[in-house]
Amino acid sequence: MTQNKNVKAPHGGGPGHRMSGRTNEKLDMKTLKRLVSYILKNNKLAIVIIVIGIIVSALVSVASSLFMKTLIDSYITPLLSESVKNYEPLFQALSMMALVYLSGIIMNFVYQKILVYISQGTIKKLRDEVFAKMETLPIKYFDTHSHGDIMSVYTNDIDTLRQVISQSLPQMLSSAISIVSVFCSMVVLSIPLTLVTVGMVFVMLKALKRVAGQSGKYFVKQQSNLGKENGYIEEMMEGTRVIKVFTHEDKAIEEFEKINNDLFESSYQANKYSNILMPIMGNLGNISYVLTAVVGGLLALGANAMSVGTLASFLTLNKSFSMPITQVSQQLNSIIMAMAGAQRVFELMDEKPEVDDGVVTLVNVRKENDTLTEVPEVTGVWAWKHPHNDGADSLVELKGDVRFHDVTFGYSDDKIVLHDIELYAEPGQKLAFVGATGAGKTTMTNLINRFYDIQEGAITYDGIDVKLIKKDDLRHSLGIVLQDTHLFTGTIRDNIRYGKPNATDEEVIQAAKLANAHQFIKHLEFGYDTPLTADGGSLSQGQRQLLSIARAALVNPPVLILDEATSSIDSRTEKIVQSGMDSLMSGRTTFVIAHRLSTIKNSHAIMVMDHGRIIERGNHESLLAKKGVYWQLYTGAIEMD
């Protein structure tokens, strides 16, 4: 049994809908640590191989620089002074160095190939976990967050992590290893030249910190503004018809341009600082090289002359020392942007899931002489299995007795929308709610589903407080048909079968007939196998609603909620549907919200609501006799706006 989950808080009573605002202005190093821990947790062996590969590649680079000294001082310089040239030692040295280079190439190839697997695998796992977490979040989360902003987490934010995993983080590790090994080699070769190089490195780090700090701040804003823009575009696409009807195009463009300008400004500032970072670091590296060459030349001409090989080798090491810092600065932009994205991803993953502390479950039973016995097979008879403190379980037959006991509720504690609600619906009864928009009608049905929990009072289901019932089991016992239908990509058959995947084709057809949808379905070219896309856009609103009703009919719930279920159907179609609706409601507890009072005349009880209170109750005839608010609504003296 099922219900449509695309439920929003009612207008005027729900929590505020906001575009974004989750991302903080400053990045926290905890985000980077968490991302690294996440990667390590799932790829320990692969990471070990990658680290070994990076170390080998870095050492090969250092070895090649040190080999320059040996090559010049031990082989080339002696050869210049020999009358008979013997190139065999030089050839052997070059051959050994070639083998060293080959090992570096092989290790580089191996770890780069593994990196591709890790980056794509991590992105896939993140998307899986984010989607799984999203399915655990309460309705309130989706009522208070733009759907486009949430989509931005799946696309833009997670995509920013791909480059940082495959390139930036390995580059950072490689640079760190290179800096350490190169520094040790420079100290061995010449301490004075090392001091000159280190002095310039401090200047480079100072520039790096200043420029990267500004760049990082704006990259965070860029990701947040990108989420806002996606949210706005999604909202405008959903409301295209409304925009056209009210000729709101110019205003929509104006608002989009404002949001887009904010995105432009943050992106411009972020990339302005990131683009000047590389030239600054490159030029400072060149200055370091020139200073080292000047000081090295003076030392080579001094009393304790430095060998040409040592100077050449040190100048190569100087480039190898400043180059990783330049590379780090180049990758820093990607890391900053990725951390902004990762921060938003982890914030979604850290959202509190829907709390379910229920213990009562729904089970199949066999009923003989008023005795209930739990059985594993489907019997069509259900019961609540209620565990007790003494270890014993009791079975309460599912009948559909729903009662509100002095219920008070607000979407926030300072905005109460329901006040002291008392009502009961006995099994098989049909209860209707009428009243102006914002009176609290839809909120009542949201509370039965436990999309929200009440502040005061209690709601019981067959005598059991709904807070004791596991939410999945509670919702399995309910069927709901909403005003805003939602059809999924797939066939008509798949959509009707949505709440009961194992239903047979005969059961699907029977449900469609009950909802009077079979007639139009069989006239479609592919019948029940007709593919639906774009929320069933190829069907009329009435046909979509009929499929929604058929979906509820298939799961055969003991309690049915119809929230403006026929409001999108024309009067002629409504008459066709009404007989099916009556059959669907027969024998089951039904809560109906309707603007068309003609659809609720045969209700056992009608609740007239106003500002979160039940101001009148009774059946159609008794309420008309009172000549109160219901009478005024029915006669048109006042209207339900």
C-alpha positions in Angstrom: 0.0 0.0 0.0 1.3 3.4 -0.8 0.9 7.1 -1.2 2.3 9.8 -3.4 5.4 11.2 -1.6 5.5 14.5 -3.5 3.7 16.2 -0.6 4.2 19.9 0.2 3.1 21.9 3.1 -0.1 23.7 2.5 0.0 27.3 1.4 -0.1 29.7 4.3 0.7 27.0 6.9 3.9 25.3 5.8 7.5 26.1 6.7 9.3 28.7 4.7 10.6 27.7 1.3 14.2 28.8 0.7 16.5 28.6 -2.2 19.8 27.7 -0.5 22.0 29.1 2.1 23.5 25.9 3.4 27.1 26.6 2.4 29.2 28.6 4.9 31.3 31.6 3.8 34.6 30.0 4.9 35.9 26.5 4.1 36.8 24.3 7.0 39.9 22.0 6.9 37.6 19.4 8.4 36.0 19.1 5.0 39.3 18.2 3.3 40.1 15.8 6.1 36.7 14.2 5.8 37.0 13.8 2.0 40.5 12.2 2.3 39.2 9.9 5.1 36.2 9.0 2.8 38.5 8.1 -0.1 40.9 6.1 2.2 38.1 4.2 3.8 37.0 2.7 0.5 40.3 2.3 -1.3 43.0 1.4 1.2 45.0 -1.1 -0.9 44.8 1.1 -4.0 45.9 4.1 -2.1 49.0 2.3 -0.8 49.9 1.4 -4.4 49.3 5.0 -5.5 51.5 6.4 -2.7 54.3 4.0 -3.6 54.0 5.1 -7.3 54.1 8.8 -6.3 57.1 8.3 -4.1 59.0 6.4 -6.8 58.1 9.0 -9.4 59.2 11.8 -7.1 62.5 10.1 -6.2 63.2 9.4 -9.9 62.8 13.2 -10.6 65.3 14.0 -7.7 67.7 11.3 -8.9 67.8 12.8 -12.4 68.7 16.2 -11.0 71.5 14.7 -8.8 72.7 12.7 -11.8 73.4 16.0 -13.6 76.3 16.6 -11.1 77.7 13.1 -11.6 77.3 13.3 -15.4 79.2 16.6 -15.6 81.9 16.2 -12.9 82.6 12.4 -13.3 82.1 11.7 -17.0 81.9 14.8 -19.3 84.6 16.9 -17.7 87.2 14.0 -17.6 86.4 13.1 -21.2 87.2 16.6 -22.3 90.8 16.3 -21.0 91.4 12.8 -22.4 93.3 12.4 -25.7 91.7 9.0 -26.3 88.0 9.1 -25.6 86.5 6.1 -23.8 82.7 6.5 -23.9 81.9 3.1 -22.3 81.6 4.4 -18.7 79.4 7.3 -19.9 77.2 4.8 -21.8 76.8 2.6 -18.8 75.8 5.5 -16.6 73.3 6.7 -19.1 71.9 3.2 -19.4 71.5 3.0 -15.6 69.7 6.3 -15.6 67.5 5.1 -18.5 66.4 2.2 -16.4 65.6 4.5 -13.5 63.5 6.7 -15.8 61.7 3.6 -17.1 60.8 2.5 -13.6 59.4 6.0 -13.0 57.3 5.8 -16.2 55.9 2.4 -15.4 54.9 3.4 -11.8 53.4 6.7 -13.1 51.3 4.7 -15.6 50.1 2.2 -13.0 49.1 4.7 -10.3 47.4 7.1 -12.9 45.3 4.2 -14.1 44.3 3.3 -10.5 43.5 7.0 -9.9 40.9 7.0 -12.6 39.2 4.0 -11.1 39.2 5.6 -7.6 37.9 8.9 -8.7 35.0 7.5 -10.7 34.3 4.9 -8.1 34.3 7.6 -5.3 31.9 9.8 -7.3 29.6 6.8 -7.9 29.6 5.8 -4.3 29.0 9.4 -3.2 26.0 9.7 -5.5 24.6 6.4 -4.2 25.0 7.5 -0.6 23.6 11.0 -1.1 20.5 9.5 -2.9 20.1 6.9 -0.2 20.3 9.6 2.5 17.9 11.8 0.6 15.3 9.0 0.7 15.6 8.9 4.5 14.9 12.6 5.0 11.6 13.9 6.2 9.1 15.7 4.1 10.0 18.9 6.0 13.4 18.9 4.4 12.0 19.1 0.9 9.4 21.6 1.9 12.2 24.0 3.0 14.8 23.4 0.3 14.7 24.2 -3.4 14.6 21.1 -5.5 17.0 22.7 -8.0 19.4 23.4 -5.2 19.3 19.8 -4.1 19.9 18.7 -7.7 22.9 21.0 -7.8 24.5 18.8 -5.1 24.2 15.7 -7.4 25.6 17.5 -10.4 27.8 20.5 -9.9 29.0 19.8 -6.3 29.8 16.2 -6.7 31.4 16.8 -10.2 33.9 19.3 -8.6 35.3 16.3 -6.7 36.3 14.4 -9.8 39.4 16.5 -10.7 40.5 16.9 -7.1 40.5 13.1 -6.5 42.2 12.2 -9.8 44.6 15.2 -10.1 44.8 17.7 -7.3 45.2 15.5 -4.2 47.8 13.2 -5.9 49.6 16.3 -7.2 49.7 17.7 -3.6 51.1 14.5 -2.3 53.7 14.3 -5.1 54.7 17.9 -4.5 55.1 17.3 -0.7 57.4 14.3 -1.4 59.3 16.2 -4.0 59.8 19.2 -1.8 61.2 17.1 1.1 63.5 15.0 -1.1 64.7 18.0 -3.1 65.3 20.0 0.1 67.5 17.2 1.5 69.4 17.0 -1.7 70.0 20.8 -1.8 71.3 20.8 1.7 73.8 18.1 0.8 75.0 20.0 -2.3 75.2 23.6 -0.9 73.8 25.1 2.3 74.3 28.8 1.1 72.3 28.2 -2.1 69.7 26.3 0.0 69.2 29.4 2.2 68.7 31.6 -0.9 66.1 29.2 -2.3 64.3 28.8 1.0 64.1 32.6 1.4 62.3 32.9 -1.9 60.0 30.1 -1.0 58.8 32.1 2.0 58.0 34.9 -0.3 56.1 32.6 -2.6 54.1 31.0 0.3 53.2 34.5 1.6 51.8 35.4 -1.9 50.1 32.1 -2.1 48.3 32.5 1.2 47.1 36.0 0.4 45.8 35.3 -3.1 44.4 31.8 -2.5 42.5 33.1 0.6 40.6 35.6 -1.6 40.0 33.0 -4.3 38.7 30.4 -1.8 36.2 32.8 -0.3 34.6 33.5 -3.7 34.7 29.9 -4.9 32.4 29.1 -1.9 30.0 31.9 -2.9 30.1 30.6 -6.5 28.9 27.1 -5.5 26.2 28.5 -3.3 25.0 30.9 -6.0 25.1 28.1 -8.6 22.7 26.1 -6.4 20.4 29.2 -6.2 20.4 29.6 -9.9 19.6 26.0 -10.5 16.8 26.2 -8.0 15.3 29.2 -9.7 15.6 27.7 -13.2 13.8 24.5 -12.0 11.1 26.6 -10.4 10.5 28.6 -13.6 10.4 25.5 -15.7 7.8 24.0 -13.5 5.8 27.2 -13.6 6.1 27.9 -17.3 2.3 27.9 -17.9 1.6 30.2 -15.0 4.3 32.6 -16.2 2.7 32.7 -19.7 -0.8 33.1 -18.4 0.1 36.0 -16.2 2.6 37.5 -18.7 5.3 37.4 -16.0 8.1 36.8 -18.5 9.8 40.2 -18.0 9.7 39.9 -14.2 11.1 36.4 -14.4 13.9 37.6 -16.6 14.6 40.4 -14.3 14.8 38.1 -11.3 17.0 35.6 -13.1 19.4 38.4 -14.2 19.8 39.4 -10.6 20.6 35.8 -9.5 22.8 35.3 -12.6 24.7 38.6 -11.8 25.4 37.3 -8.3 26.8 34.1 -9.8 28.8 36.1 -12.4 30.3 38.4 -9.7 31.3 35.5 -7.4 32.7 33.5 -10.4 34.5 36.5 -11.7 36.2 37.3 -8.4 37.1 33.6 -7.8 38.6 33.1 -11.2 40.3 36.6 -11.2 42.3 35.6 -8.1 42.9 32.1 -9.3 44.2 33.2 -12.7 46.7 35.6 -11.4 48.0 33.1 -8.9 49.9 31.0 -11.4 51.7 33.9 -13.1 52.7 35.3 -9.7 54.1 31.9 -8.6 55.8 31.3 -11.9 57.6 34.7 -11.9 58.7 34.3 -8.3 60.1 30.9 -9.2 62.0 32.5 -12.0 63.4 35.2 -9.7 64.5 32.4 -7.3 66.3 30.7 -10.2 68.1 33.9 -11.2 69.2 34.7 -7.6 70.4 31.1 -7.1 72.4 31.3 -10.4 74.0 34.6 -9.5 75.0 33.5 -6.0 76.1 30.1 -7.3 78.2 31.8 -10.0 80.0 33.9 -7.3 80.6 30.8 -5.3 82.0 28.9 -8.3 84.5 31.8 -8.8 85.4 32.0 -5.1 88.3 30.5 -3.2 86.5 27.3 -2.5 85.2 27.0 -6.0 81.9 25.1 -6.5 82.1 22.6 -9.3 80.2 23.2 -12.5 78.3 19.9 -12.0 77.2 20.9 -8.5 76.0 24.3 -9.7 74.1 22.8 -12.7 72.6 20.1 -10.5 71.6 22.7 -7.8 69.9 25.0 -10.4 67.9 22.0 -11.6 66.9 21.2 -8.0 65.9 24.9 -7.6 63.4 24.5 -10.4 62.3 21.2 -8.9 61.8 22.9 -5.6 59.8 25.9 -6.8 57.9 23.9 -9.4 55.9 21.8 -6.8 54.9 25.0 -5.0 53.7 26.5 -8.4 51.9 23.2 -9.1 50.2 23.3 -5.7 49.1 26.9 -6.3 47.7 25.7 -9.7 45.8 22.8 -8.1 44.7 24.9 -5.1 41.9 26.5 -7.1 40.4 23.1 -7.9 40.8 22.0 -4.3 39.1 25.1 -3.0 36.2 24.7 -5.4 35.9 21.0 -4.7 35.9 21.7 -0.9 33.0 24.1 -1.4 31.2 21.4 -3.3 32.2 18.7 -0.8 31.0 20.9 2.1 27.5 21.1 0.5 27.5 17.3 -0.2 28.5 16.5 3.4 26.0 18.9 4.8 23.2 17.1 2.9 24.6 13.7 4.2 24.7 15.1 7.7 21.0 16.1 7.7 19.1 14.4 10.4 17.0 11.5 8.9 13.4 11.0 9.6 13.1 9.7 13.1 11.2 6.5 13.5 10.9 5.2 17.1 7.9 3.1 16.4 7.7 -0.5 17.5 4.3 -1.6 16.2 4.4 -3.4 12.8 1.9 -4.5 10.2 1.6 -8.3 9.7 -0.5 -10.7 7.7 -2.9 -12.7 9.9 -5.5 -15.4 9.5 -8.8 -14.8 11.4 -10.7 -17.7 12.8 -13.5 -17.4 15.4 -12.3 -13.8 16.2 -8.8 -15.2 16.9 -5.9 -13.7 15.0 -2.9 -15.7 14.0 0.2 -14.2 12.3 1.1 -16.0 9.1 3.9 -15.4 6.5 1.7 -15.6 3.4 -0.6 -12.8 2.1 -4.1 -13.3 3.4 -5.7 -9.9 2.7 -6.3 -9.6 6.5 -3.9 -7.4 8.4 -3.1 -6.7 12.1 -0.9 -4.5 14.2 1.7 -6.5 16.0 2.3 -4.7 19.3 5.3 -5.8 21.4 5.0 -5.3 25.2 7.6 -4.8 27.9 7.1 -8.3 29.2 8.2 -9.7 25.9 4.8 -10.8 24.7 3.2 -9.6 21.5 -0.5 -8.7 21.0 -2.3 -8.6 17.6 -4.8 -5.8 16.9 -6.9 -6.2 13.7 -6.4 -3.4 11.2 -9.8 -1.9 10.7 -9.1 1.8 10.0 -10.4 3.5 13.2 -8.6 6.9 13.2 -9.1 9.4 16.0 -7.7 12.9 16.9 -7.5 13.6 20.6 -7.2 17.3 21.4 -4.5 17.7 18.7 -2.5 21.0 18.5 0.1 21.3 15.7 2.3 24.0 14.1 5.1 23.7 11.5 7.1 25.7 14.1 6.4 26.3 17.8 5.6 29.9 17.2 3.2 29.3 14.3 0.4 27.0 15.4 -1.9 26.0 12.5 -4.2 23.5 14.2 -5.9 24.1 17.6 -7.5 21.5 19.9 -8.7 19.2 17.1 -11.1 16.4 18.2 -12.6 14.0 15.7 -13.1 10.3 15.1 -13.5 8.2 12.0 -14.8 4.7 12.6 -14.0 1.9 10.1 -15.8 2.4 6.8 -16.8 6.0 7.5 -16.2 8.8 5.1 -15.1 12.1 6.7 -14.9 15.3 4.7 -13.0 18.5 5.4 -14.1 21.8 3.9 -13.0 25.4 4.4 -10.9 28.2 2.9 -7.4 27.7 1.7 -5.0 27.7 4.7 -7.7 26.5 7.1 -5.6 23.4 7.9 -7.4 20.7 5.8 -4.3 19.2 4.1 -2.3 19.5 7.4 -4.8 17.1 8.9 -4.0 14.4 6.4 -0.2 15.1 6.7 -0.5 14.3 10.4 -2.3 11.0 9.8 0.7 10.0 7.6 3.1 11.3 10.2 4.8 13.5 7.7 5.0 15.8 10.7 4.6 15.1 14.4 2.1 17.0 16.6 3.1 19.2 19.6 0.2 18.3 21.8 -2.5 15.7 22.0 -2.6 12.2 20.3 -3.6 10.5 17.1 -4.7 6.9 17.4 -5.1 4.3 14.8 -7.2 1.3 15.9 -6.6 2.4 19.4 -2.8 2.6 19.0 -0.9 5.9 19.2 0.5 6.5 15.7 3.8 7.5 17.3 4.2 3.8 18.4 3.7 2.5 14.8 6.7 2.2 12.5 6.3 4.9 9.8 6.7 2.5 6.9 4.0 0.2 8.3 1.7 3.1 9.0 2.0 4.4 5.5 1.6 1.0 4.0 -1.8 1.0 5.5 -2.8 4.3 3.9 -3.6 5.2 0.3 -3.5 8.8 -0.8 -4.6 10.6 -4.0 -3.4 14.1 -4.3 -4.5 17.1 -6.4 -1.0 17.3 -7.8 -0.5 14.0 -9.5 3.0 12.7 -10.2 3.7 10.0 -12.8 7.1 8.4 -13.2 9.0 7.6 -16.3 7.9 4.2 -17.5 4.7 2.6 -18.8 1.2 3.2 -17.6 1.3 -0.3 -16.2 4.4 0.5 -14.2 2.8 3.6 -12.8 -0.4 1.9 -11.7 1.8 -0.9 -10.2 4.0 1.6 -8.4 2.7 0.8 -4.9 2.5 -2.9 -5.4 5.3 -4.1 -7.7 4.3 -7.7 -7.6 0.8 -7.1 -8.7 -0.4 -9.2 -11.7 -1.6 -7.7 -15.0 -5.1 -8.7 -14.1 -4.9 -6.8 -10.8 -3.6 -3.7 -12.7 -6.5 -3.9 -15.2 -9.0 -4.4 -12.4 -7.7 -1.3 -10.5 -7.9 0.7 -13.7 -11.5 -0.4 -14.3 -12.4 0.5 -10.7 -11.0 4.1 -11.3 -12.7 4.2 -14.7 -9.3 4.6 -16.3 -9.4 1.4 -18.4 -11.6 2.9 -21.0 -9.1 5.6 -22.1 -6.1 3.3 -21.6 -7.3 0.7 -24.1 -7.8 3.3 -26.8 -4.1 4.4 -26.6 -1.9 2.9 -29.3 0.2 0.8 -26.8 -2.5 0.4 -24.2 -1.1 -0.3 -20.7 2.4 -0.4 -22.3 2.2 3.2 -23.3 5.4 4.9 -22.2 5.1 8.0 -20.1 7.7 10.8 -19.8 7.8 14.3 -18.4 5.3 13.5 -15.6 2.8 12.1 -18.1 2.7 15.2 -20.2 1.2 13.4 -23.1 -2.0 12.7 -21.1 -4.6 15.2 -20.0 -4.8 16.3 -16.4 -7.9 14.2 -15.9 -6.3 11.1 -17.3 -3.3 11.6 -15.1 -5.6 11.9 -12.1 -7.4 8.7 -13.1 -4.1 6.8 -13.1 -3.3 8.2 -9.7 -6.7 6.9 -8.4 -6.0 3.5 -10.1 -2.6 3.4 -8.3 -4.3 3.9 -5.0 -7.0 1.3 -5.9 -4.5 -1.4 -6.6 -2.9 -1.3 -3.2 -6.4 -1.7 -1.6 -5.7 0.3 1.6 -8.0 0.2 4.6 -7.7 4.0 5.0 -7.9 6.3 2.0 -7.0 10.0 1.8 -8.4 12.0 -1.1 -6.8 15.5 -1.2 -8.7 17.5 -3.9 -8.5 14.2 -5.9 -11.1 15.3 -8.5 -10.4 19.1 -8.6 -8.4 18.7 -11.8 -11.2 16.7 -13.5 -13.9 18.4 -15.5 -17.5 17.9 -14.4 -18.3 15.3 -17.1 -15.2 13.3 -16.2 -16.0 13.7 -12.5 -19.3 11.9 -13.0 -17.5 9.0 -14.7 -14.9 8.9 -11.9 -17.3 9.3 -9.0 -18.8 5.9 -9.4 -15.3 4.4 -9.4 -14.4 6.6 -6.4 -17.5 5.4 -4.5 -16.5 1.8 -5.2 -13.0 2.6 -4.0 -14.2 4.2 -0.8 -16.7 1.5 0.0 -15.9 -0.4 3.2 -12.8 1.7 4.0 -12.2 4.7 6.2 -11.9 7.7 3.9 -10.8 11.3 4.5 -11.8 13.7 1.7 -10.7 17.2 1.1 -12.8 18.9 -1.6 -13.8 22.3 -2.9 -16.7 20.8 -4.8 -19.3 20.2 -2.1 -21.2 18.0 -4.4 -18.6 15.3 -4.0 -19.0 15.1 -0.2 -22.8 15.2 0.3 -22.9 11.5 1.2 -20.1 11.8 3.8 -20.9 10.4 7.3 -19.5 13.6 8.8 -18.3 16.9 7.4 -15.8 19.1 9.2 -16.0 22.8 8.5 -12.5 24.3 9.2 -11.5 27.8 9.8 -8.0 29.0 10.8 -7.0 25.6 12.2 -10.2 24.9 14.1 -13.3 22.8 13.5 -16.1 25.3 13.7 -18.9 23.0 12.5 -19.5 19.3 12.1 -22.3 17.0 11.1 -23.7 15.4 8.0 -24.9 17.3 4.9 -28.5 17.6 6.0 -27.8 18.6 9.6 -25.3 21.3 8.6 -27.7 22.8 6.0 -30.4 22.9 8.7 -28.1 24.9 11.0 -27.8 27.5 8.3 -24.2 28.3 9.4 -20.9 28.5 7.5 -21.5 25.3 5.6 -24.9 26.4 4.5 -23.4 29.7 3.3 -20.7 27.7 1.4 -23.2 25.4 -0.2 -25.6 28.1 -1.2 -22.8 30.4 -2.5 -23.3 33.1 0.1 -19.6 32.8 0.8 -16.9 31.2 -1.3 -14.0 28.9 -0.5 -11.1 30.9 -1.9 
